Amino acid sequence: MRLTVLTVAVLVPLCAACSRAPQATCAAAPSAAANATPDAAPMAWLDKSLSPNQRAAELVRAMTQDEKLTLVTGYFGVQQEWNYYRFPEARRQSAGFVRGVPRLGFTPQWQSDAGSGVATQGEAPPELERTVLPSGLLTASTWNPALAERGGAMIGSEARATGYNVMLAGGVNLLRDPGNGRNFEYAGEEPLLAGTMVGALVRGIQSNHIVSTLKHFAFNDQETGRNVVNVVVDEAAARSSDLLAFQIAIETGDPGSIMCSYNLVNGVYACQNDWLLNQVLKHDWGFQGYVMTDWGAQHDTRLNANNGLDQETGVARADQYQWLEKLGAAIHAGEVQQSRLDDMVQRIARTLIAKGAIDDPVQPAPIDFAAHAKVSQADAEEGIVLLKNESVLPLGANLKRIAVIGGHADVGVLTGGGSAQVYAPGGNAVPGLGPKHWPGPEVYARSSPLAALRAELPQATISWTDGADVAAAGNAASQAEVAIVFVTQWTAEAMDFSLTLPNEQDQLVEAVARANKRTVVVLETGGPVLMPWLGHVAAALEAWYPGSQGGPAIARVLSGAVNPSGRLALSIPRSLSELPRPEIAGSGLPKGQHFEVHYAEGAAVGYRYYDQKGFAPLLPFGHGLSYTTFAHEGLSARVEGEALKVSFQIRNTGARFGRDVAQIYISPLAANWEAPKRLGAFTKIELEAGAAANATLSVEPRLLAVYDVERHGFRIAAGEYRVTLARSARDPGQSVTVTLPERLLPAGAGVSH
Ligand code: BGC
C-alpha cells in the first residue's frame, strides 16, 4: 500500500534555504502591480520572423518593471502547507513555478526535476507516476551518447505531457567524493565522458521544445554542509576537470539554463560568484541562456544581480529571499543597473523562445508508458556493468535450480532519493523504508528481477529468500546450482553515505558465497561501494539504479539475452585510504558551521589520482566485461590540420553479438600534467560475431593541454605524446606515439561532439 504524505521535512535538507520545511501560515499570492504599458506595440515580440534575440528585446521593451521582476522570481511549486505561496497554477508536487505575464501572452515557467524523469516532491499521488530512466551514473556507464539523448527525449516528453516547460536535469558534477549522496544523479569522474553524456541527455530533453538546466554549477561535490562549504580549487585545475565537464556539456547540449549551486567557491557563494558566472560561463564560454539559483541559494540582491545571476528560484516563505521586491529597490537605489534586470529578462525570454517553449506551449497529454518503458530498458541494458565473471554467466539454459536472495528482488529495483525522486508506474514497491520524509522514503520501482528471471529461464526452479536471515540465505544457496544475491545501497540528496553496504549485506554475501561457489552478486547502488567479498564470489554485476524496467534488464543480462556492454564511469576503491579525502569534509560539524574543503588533488580526479599516486583501485575506470571477446588492431595516430586523429580496428572474436567501448588515453612524454594520462576520446561499437569495424576518432584538444591562467587559454605543449587504445584506465592496451606542435586554444574553445 502506498502512503500519501501531506507534510514534508522533519528531516530537512542540510540547508534551511532549501525550504522543504514546515510553515504554518498561508496567504494569498502577491500580484504584480501593473505599471503603465511602456510600448505602443506590446505584441511585436510574437512575430516569428524575428530572431529569438530580437523577439526577447521586443518583449523587454514592452514590459513594465513589475512584469520584469515577475520573470526573475521563482517559487516552490508544491501545494503543501509549508509553502506560503501555493500558486494554484503551479503543478502539484512540482519543484518550481515562475509566474507568466498574461497581458503579453508570456508563459509561466513550470519547473520539474530531474535527470531520471519527472520527479515529485514528497510521496506521489497516482497521477504523478512516471517512467523512471536509470540513474545518471548508469546512463554514463553506457558510454553511448545516442542512448542518453533518447532517454532525455523520453523524459522530456513526459515533462512536456505533464505540463512542464523547464526540466531541472543535467547533473554533471564530477565524482570527487564516492560517498556523495547525489552521485547517482551525475555521470561519474571523467570530464569528457560526463560532459558528452549529460550534454546528450540535455539535447534530448530540449528536443521537446522545453528548457533543460545543467547543474549544479559548480563544485557541489558533497552534500554534507552543502550550504556552508567553501570549496578551494585552483583555476587551472578546475578548467581541466570539473569546469571542463560543464563546458563540454554546454557545447554538446546547449542547455537553456545553468543552475548555480549552494556552496561557496574560493570564498564566494556560487550564485554570486563573478568568476564562475560572469567571467567563465558568460564571457569565456559565451553562454546565452540564464542562470537560475539552486532552490534558495540566493543570499544578496546586489551581489547576485551584479555577479551574474538571472533568476532566483524556490521561494517558499514570505520572509525568504525575494527579488520581486528587493531587486526593484536595489535598482531604485542605484545598486544594480536597470540594464542588468533587462539582461536577465532578455536571457530568460530569449531562451524560452529559442527552445520552442513559447511557440509550442506545453499541453498536458497522455503518456505512452509502454513505449517509454522500452527506452528506459534499452538504457539499463547497456549501462549495467559486468564487473567479474568466472564462467558462471550467462546463466545456462540447462540450469535447474537457482536461488535468488535479498535486495527486494521479488518486487522491485531501487531508485535514488531527494528532489530527483521519480515514482514508477504502480508506486513504491517497498513502502516504509528509509527516512519518513524528504529526501526519503526509499522508493523501489515495481519491476521485479525475480519475476523477470523466472520468465527468462522457464526451465529452472528459482527460489526466493529475502536475505533477512543469513542462515536461511546460506541454506537456500547451498541447495542451488547458482545463487544470485542482490544488494542495495539507497542514496539521496542532502545526505552523504558510507561506502560500506548498509544492513550487514557484506555478511550476507559472504555467507551465500561460503554456501555456494557459484555466487553472483547484483548491486543496486548510487555510486561505488566497497566490495570486500569480490574475491570470494564467481560473478558481480553493477546495476546502479536501473530504472522502471530494471527487473527485465538485469534478468536479460544474467540470462545472456543481452550481452553486457557497460563500462565503469568511475573507479571502485579498494579501501577508503586510497581516496584524496577518506572522510567527507565537514563530517560531524554542527549544522550551519562554515568549513573549507581544499581540492589538493587539483585536476587529478578519479583514475587520474590513482595513476598519480600509483594506486591500483579494486576496479578501474572504464572496466566492464562482455560475453564475447574483442581484438583491437592497427592503432595509428596523426595530426590532421589542427586535430589529433586516432584510427584503429575492432574485431568481435567471440561467438555472439556484442558492443565494445574503445577508450583512447593520452600521456604526455615531455609535458607535465596532473597525472600520467587522460581519456581523450571514446566510442562504442556494435559488432556481430566475427565482424570488424574501423573507427577514426578526434582527440578532444583541451585534454591535450594544460590551462594557462596567464594566457587565458589551453596550452598544448610541443612534443611527443603516447596514444593508447585500451579497455580501461588500467589496461596497458596498445600504444603509438605522435608529435604535436605547440598550440594555444582560447578558454572558450569548443568542439562539437
Ligand atoms: C536541489 C536541486 C533541485 C531543486 C528543486 C534542490 O534542493 O539541489 O537539484 O533542482 O532542489 O527541487
Residues whose N, C-alpha, C, O or C-beta is under 5 A from the ligand:
A	BS01	BGC	C18 A95 D113 L168 D294 W295 S419
